[in-house]
């Protein structure tokens, strides 16, 4: 096996073009090459690949899981879904936290003790 002498420079455009053509790299390998050579994604407007691929049953299952997680996230954030004029559910802003009045240490101590009892 011959040893190559010399060096060559690979540009970000060349890496980007090569990555668009190849289909054998894993997502992690592609990410590493893009980061290493500074090649951005092919298009920022391109849709993200679906995790389910062409499997409709898996796609439905993932959609149900996503909806459950979104519902749990909204409940945890404290917002309640509100029906808008076009019947889409929109998150209501969470109520602002109430601050205790500064200046009365006795009252602050009582309020802190009552909050701990909850």
N, CA and C atoms as a LAMMPS dump frame, in Angstrom:
ITEM: TIMESTEP
0
ITEM: NUMBER OF ATOMS
354
ITEM: BOX BOUNDS ff ff ff
-5.0000000000000000e+02 5.0000000000000000e+02
-5.0000000000000000e+02 5.0000000000000000e+02
-5.0000000000000000e+02 5.0000000000000000e+02
ITEM: ATOMS id mol type element x y z
1 1 1 N 0.85 -1.179 0
2 1 2 C 0 0 0
3 1 3 C 0.887 1.23 0
4 2 1 N 0.615 2.126 -0.922
5 2 2 C 1.414 3.33 -1.037
6 2 3 C 0.936 4.397 -0.082
7 3 1 N 1.875 5.13 0.411
8 3 2 C 1.549 6.222 1.309
9 3 3 C 1.404 7.497 0.484
10 4 1 N 0.337 8.231 0.713
11 4 2 C 0.108 9.455 -0.029
12 4 3 C 0.941 10.581 0.562
13 5 1 N 1.5 11.362 -0.308
14 5 2 C 2.313 12.492 0.113
15 5 3 C 1.569 13.759 -0.274
16 6 1 N 1.554 14.72 0.621
17 6 2 C 0.888 15.979 0.338
18 6 3 C -0.377 16.111 1.166
19 7 1 N -1.025 17.205 1.001
20 7 2 C -2.257 17.436 1.75
21 7 3 C -3.302 18.043 0.828
22 8 1 N -4.503 17.939 1.231
23 8 2 C -5.596 18.554 0.485
24 8 3 C -6.554 19.182 1.469
25 9 1 N -7.245 20.188 1.018
26 9 2 C -8.182 20.895 1.866
27 9 3 C -9.603 20.568 1.402
28 10 1 N -10.43 20.23 2.36
29 10 2 C -11.83 19.942 2.068
30 10 3 C -12.635 21.149 2.519
31 11 1 N -13.431 21.686 1.621
32 11 2 C -14.236 22.852 1.97
33 11 3 C -15.604 22.42 2.495
34 12 1 N -16.256 23.347 3.151
35 12 2 C -17.591 23.08 3.694
36 12 3 C -18.58 22.777 2.569
37 13 1 N -18.413 23.44 1.425
38 13 2 C -19.315 23.193 0.29
39 13 3 C -19.17 21.769 -0.226
40 14 1 N -17.932 21.28 -0.299
41 14 2 C -17.701 19.915 -0.778
42 14 3 C -18.307 18.886 0.176
43 15 1 N -18.128 19.128 1.483
44 15 2 C -18.689 18.208 2.479
45 15 3 C -20.209 18.226 2.409
46 16 1 N -20.776 19.407 2.278
47 16 2 C -22.232 19.541 2.2
48 16 3 C -22.784 18.803 0.981
49 17 1 N -22.125 18.952 -0.164
50 17 2 C -22.564 18.28 -1.384
51 17 3 C -22.448 16.766 -1.244
52 18 1 N -21.361 16.311 -0.638
53 18 2 C -21.168 14.864 -0.465
54 18 3 C -22.191 14.282 0.503
55 19 1 N -22.53 15.009 1.551
56 19 2 C -23.496 14.516 2.531
57 19 3 C -24.899 14.441 1.941
58 20 1 N -25.215 15.329 1.009
59 20 2 C -26.539 15.291 0.374
60 20 3 C -26.69 14.062 -0.515
61 21 1 N -25.586 13.586 -1.079
62 21 2 C -25.628 12.442 -1.988
63 21 3 C -25.636 11.1 -1.26
64 22 1 N -24.938 11.024 -0.143
65 22 2 C -24.781 9.736 0.544
66 22 3 C -25.991 9.397 1.405
67 23 1 N -26.279 8.123 1.535
68 23 2 C -27.381 7.647 2.368
69 23 3 C -26.901 6.56 3.332
70 24 1 N -25.584 6.346 3.424
71 24 2 C -25.061 5.252 4.242
72 24 3 C -24.635 5.696 5.634
73 25 1 N -24.591 6.996 5.891
74 25 2 C -24.158 7.483 7.198
75 25 3 C -25.313 7.485 8.192
76 26 1 N -24.974 7.24 9.444
77 26 2 C -25.989 7.377 10.492
78 26 3 C -26.166 8.861 10.788
79 27 1 N -27.198 9.192 11.524
80 27 2 C -27.465 10.59 11.861
81 27 3 C -26.317 11.183 12.681
82 28 1 N -25.764 10.377 13.576
83 28 2 C -24.668 10.861 14.426
84 28 3 C -23.4 11.109 13.606
85 29 1 N -23.107 10.22 12.673
86 29 2 C -21.929 10.396 11.822
87 29 3 C -22.067 11.645 10.953
88 30 1 N -23.258 11.847 10.416
89 30 2 C -23.498 13.032 9.6
90 30 3 C -23.341 14.3 10.425
91 31 1 N -23.846 14.268 11.639
92 31 2 C -23.743 15.426 12.53
93 31 3 C -22.285 15.749 12.826
94 32 1 N -21.49 14.724 13.085
95 32 2 C -20.069 14.924 13.388
96 32 3 C -19.352 15.547 12.193
97 33 1 N -19.627 15.032 10.999
98 33 2 C -18.984 15.585 9.809
99 33 3 C -19.393 17.035 9.573
100 34 1 N -20.653 17.34 9.769
101 34 2 C -21.116 18.722 9.581
102 34 3 C -20.455 19.651 10.588
103 35 1 N -20.369 19.221 11.832
104 35 2 C -19.753 20.05 12.866
105 35 3 C -18.243 20.202 12.63
106 36 1 N -17.59 19.134 12.229
107 36 2 C -16.141 19.139 12.025
108 36 3 C -15.731 20.06 10.893
109 37 1 N -16.512 20.079 9.821
110 37 2 C -16.144 20.859 8.645
111 37 3 C -16.97 22.133 8.48
112 38 1 N -17.86 22.403 9.385
113 38 2 C -18.64 23.635 9.336
114 38 3 C -19.663 23.665 8.222
115 39 1 N -20.141 22.501 7.833
116 39 2 C -21.148 22.428 6.771
117 39 3 C -22.526 22.443 7.416
118 40 1 N -23.331 23.423 7.065
119 40 2 C -24.669 23.525 7.622
120 40 3 C -25.605 22.496 7.023
121 41 1 N -26.809 22.475 7.516
122 41 2 C -27.826 21.564 6.99
123 41 3 C -28.148 21.958 5.555
124 42 1 N -28.655 20.996 4.797
125 42 2 C -28.924 21.24 3.385
126 42 3 C -29.965 22.334 3.181
127 43 1 N -30.996 22.351 4.007
128 43 2 C -32.029 23.373 3.893
129 43 3 C -32.687 23.565 5.251
130 44 1 N -32.84 24.797 5.64
131 44 2 C -33.514 25.07 6.91
132 44 3 C -35.021 24.934 6.774
133 45 1 N -35.519 24.947 5.564
134 45 2 C -36.958 24.829 5.318
135 45 3 C -37.401 23.384 5.092
136 46 1 N -36.438 22.472 4.972
137 46 2 C -36.781 21.073 4.705
138 46 3 C -37.478 20.471 5.924
139 47 1 N -38.497 19.643 5.723
140 47 2 C -39.185 19.031 6.868
141 47 3 C -38.281 18.017 7.559
142 48 1 N -38.466 17.878 8.844
143 48 2 C -37.685 16.91 9.605
144 48 3 C -38.135 15.5 9.258
145 49 1 N -37.215 14.542 9.279
146 49 2 C -37.622 13.167 8.973
147 49 3 C -38.509 12.615 10.087
148 50 1 N -39.462 11.813 9.719
149 50 2 C -40.377 11.214 10.683
150 50 3 C -39.729 10.002 11.326
151 51 1 N -39.873 9.877 12.633
152 51 2 C -39.28 8.753 13.353
153 51 3 C -39.963 7.446 12.979
154 52 1 N -41.228 7.518 12.619
155 52 2 C -41.983 6.309 12.3
156 52 3 C -41.757 5.843 10.869
157 53 1 N -41.221 6.705 10.024
158 53 2 C -41.039 6.331 8.621
159 53 3 C -42.377 6.115 7.946
160 54 1 N -42.554 4.977 7.294
161 54 2 C -43.806 4.667 6.606
162 54 3 C -44.76 3.835 7.458
163 55 1 N -44.384 3.526 8.677
164 55 2 C -45.196 2.689 9.561
165 55 3 C -46.312 3.54 10.173
166 56 1 N -47.533 3.406 9.677
167 56 2 C -48.664 4.22 10.128
168 56 3 C -49.04 3.914 11.574
169 57 1 N -48.988 2.648 11.973
170 57 2 C -49.347 2.268 13.336
171 57 3 C -48.386 2.897 14.344
172 58 1 N -47.097 2.865 14.041
173 58 2 C -46.105 3.468 14.925
174 58 3 C -46.276 4.978 14.967
175 59 1 N -46.605 5.575 13.826
176 59 2 C -46.844 7.014 13.78
177 59 3 C -48.008 7.428 14.67
178 60 1 N -49.084 6.639 14.645
179 60 2 C -50.24 6.921 15.502
180 60 3 C -49.881 6.797 16.978
181 61 1 N -49.119 5.773 17.294
182 61 2 C -48.709 5.552 18.682
183 61 3 C -47.832 6.707 19.178
184 62 1 N -46.908 7.164 18.335
185 62 2 C -46.048 8.287 18.711
186 62 3 C -46.849 9.575 18.871
187 63 1 N -47.872 9.76 18.044
188 63 2 C -48.731 10.935 18.155
189 63 3 C -49.487 10.939 19.478
190 64 1 N -49.99 9.783 19.898
191 64 2 C -50.703 9.676 21.179
192 64 3 C -49.753 10.004 22.328
193 65 1 N -48.539 9.48 22.276
194 65 2 C -47.556 9.759 23.332
195 65 3 C -47.231 11.249 23.361
196 66 1 N -47.061 11.856 22.194
197 66 2 C -46.763 13.286 22.126
198 66 3 C -47.894 14.109 22.722
199 67 1 N -49.138 13.724 22.44
200 67 2 C -50.287 14.453 22.979
201 67 3 C -50.357 14.321 24.499
202 68 1 N -50.075 13.125 25.025
203 68 2 C -50.081 12.925 26.475
204 68 3 C -49.004 13.76 27.146
205 69 1 N -47.816 13.812 26.538
206 69 2 C -46.724 14.6 27.111
207 69 3 C -47.043 16.093 27.081
208 70 1 N -47.649 16.548 25.993
209 70 2 C -48.018 17.958 25.89
210 70 3 C -49.063 18.324 26.936
211 71 1 N -50.026 17.438 27.145
212 71 2 C -51.062 17.67 28.149
213 71 3 C -50.443 17.733 29.554
214 72 1 N -49.517 16.826 29.843
215 72 2 C -48.858 16.813 31.152
216 72 3 C -48.009 18.061 31.344
217 73 1 N -47.349 18.507 30.277
218 73 2 C -46.523 19.706 30.362
219 73 3 C -47.389 20.933 30.651
220 74 1 N -48.54 21.013 29.988
221 74 2 C -49.432 22.148 30.236
222 74 3 C -49.968 22.137 31.66
223 75 1 N -50.314 20.958 32.157
224 75 2 C -50.828 20.857 33.52
225 75 3 C -49.755 21.253 34.523
226 76 1 N -48.531 20.866 34.238
227 76 2 C -47.428 21.173 35.147
228 76 3 C -47.089 22.655 35.13
229 77 1 N -47.255 23.301 33.961
230 77 2 C -46.959 24.724 33.838
231 77 3 C -48.005 25.581 34.543
232 78 1 N -49.152 25.014 34.826
233 78 2 C -50.18 25.744 35.556
234 78 3 C -51.173 26.449 34.661
235 79 1 N -50.954 26.421 33.369
236 79 2 C -51.888 27.061 32.446
237 79 3 C -53.047 26.137 32.158
238 80 1 N -54.183 26.726 31.875
239 80 2 C -55.36 25.935 31.534
240 80 3 C -55.694 26.196 30.079
241 81 1 N -56.038 25.164 29.31
242 81 2 C -56.394 25.407 27.913
243 81 3 C -57.65 26.257 27.812
244 82 1 N -57.594 27.241 26.946
245 82 2 C -58.712 28.153 26.753
246 82 3 C -59.129 28.076 25.295
247 83 1 N -60.412 27.958 25.031
248 83 2 C -60.903 27.908 23.65
249 83 3 C -60.918 29.327 23.095
250 84 1 N -60.264 29.525 21.956
251 84 2 C -60.247 30.84 21.335
252 84 3 C -61.399 30.929 20.335
253 85 1 N -61.433 32.015 19.583
254 85 2 C -62.528 32.247 18.648
255 85 3 C -62.595 31.181 17.563
256 86 1 N -61.45 30.647 17.152
257 86 2 C -61.463 29.648 16.087
258 86 3 C -61.384 28.224 16.636
259 87 1 N -61.779 28.015 17.883
260 87 2 C -61.856 26.699 18.535
261 87 3 C -60.522 25.98 18.683
262 88 1 N -59.421 26.684 18.627
263 88 2 C -58.126 26.063 18.901
264 88 3 C -57.808 26.311 20.359
265 89 1 N -57.204 25.317 20.984
266 89 2 C -56.86 25.468 22.391
267 89 3 C -55.564 26.245 22.512
268 90 1 N -55.6 27.273 23.333
269 90 2 C -54.448 28.119 23.561
270 90 3 C -54.181 28.134 25.057
271 91 1 N -52.915 28.125 25.41
272 91 2 C -52.555 28.134 26.826
273 91 3 C -52.828 29.507 27.429
274 92 1 N -53.498 29.52 28.573
275 92 2 C -53.682 30.755 29.312
276 92 3 C -52.395 31.017 30.087
277 93 1 N -52.021 32.254 30.235
278 93 2 C -50.792 32.532 30.973
279 93 3 C -50.932 32.107 32.429
280 94 1 N -49.855 31.587 32.971
281 94 2 C -49.857 31.158 34.362
282 94 3 C -49.956 32.392 35.247
283 95 1 N -50.659 32.286 36.365
284 95 2 C -50.78 33.448 37.251
285 95 3 C -49.419 33.824 37.831
286 96 1 N -49.205 35.118 37.975
287 96 2 C -47.933 35.596 38.521
288 96 3 C -47.849 35.235 39.994
289 97 1 N -46.657 34.833 40.468
290 97 2 C -46.516 34.482 41.874
291 97 3 C -46.695 35.715 42.756
292 98 1 N -47.345 35.521 43.889
293 98 2 C -47.614 36.608 44.817
294 98 3 C -46.422 36.735 45.759
295 99 1 N -45.888 37.947 45.842
296 99 2 C -44.746 38.183 46.72
297 99 3 C -45.253 38.716 48.054
298 100 1 N -44.603 38.257 49.111
299 100 2 C -44.97 38.726 50.444
300 100 3 C -44.496 40.169 50.604
301 101 1 N -45.246 40.928 51.387
302 101 2 C -44.891 42.32 51.611
303 101 3 C -43.604 42.386 52.429
304 102 1 N -42.627 43.109 51.929
305 102 2 C -41.351 43.24 52.634
306 102 3 C -41.517 44.276 53.732
307 103 1 N -40.84 44.057 54.815
308 103 2 C -40.882 45.036 55.887
309 103 3 C -41.478 44.499 57.173
310 104 1 N -42.24 43.391 57.133
311 104 2 C -42.838 42.846 58.335
312 104 3 C -42.304 41.43 58.537
313 105 1 N -41.229 41.269 59.298
314 105 2 C -40.596 39.957 59.457
315 105 3 C -41.494 38.935 60.161
316 106 1 N -42.352 39.37 61.055
317 106 2 C -43.23 38.443 61.756
318 106 3 C -44.242 37.834 60.789
319 107 1 N -44.813 38.682 59.948
320 107 2 C -45.771 38.197 58.969
321 107 3 C -45.094 37.25 57.983
322 108 1 N -43.902 37.594 57.536
323 108 2 C -43.152 36.73 56.612
324 108 3 C -42.87 35.364 57.229
325 109 1 N -42.53 35.34 58.492
326 109 2 C -42.242 34.084 59.183
327 109 3 C -43.494 33.205 59.261
328 110 1 N -44.64 33.818 59.541
329 110 2 C -45.905 33.081 59.626
330 110 3 C -46.278 32.526 58.248
331 111 1 N -46.132 33.339 57.22
332 111 2 C -46.472 32.897 55.865
333 111 3 C -45.586 31.732 55.448
334 112 1 N -44.29 31.807 55.709
335 112 2 C -43.365 30.699 55.372
336 112 3 C -43.753 29.425 56.112
337 113 1 N -44.124 29.537 57.383
338 113 2 C -44.517 28.361 58.158
339 113 3 C -45.794 27.734 57.593
340 114 1 N -46.755 28.568 57.191
341 114 2 C -47.987 28.057 56.621
342 114 3 C -47.749 27.386 55.262
343 115 1 N -46.821 27.926 54.462
344 115 2 C -46.508 27.318 53.169
345 115 3 C -45.866 25.941 53.348
346 116 1 N -45.069 25.782 54.385
347 116 2 C -44.424 24.498 54.647
348 116 3 C -45.442 23.429 55.061
349 117 1 N -46.552 23.859 55.67
350 117 2 C -47.579 22.907 56.129
351 117 3 C -48.339 22.298 54.966
352 118 1 N -48.393 22.951 53.809
353 118 2 C -49.15 22.441 52.665
354 118 3 C -48.576 21.18 52.221
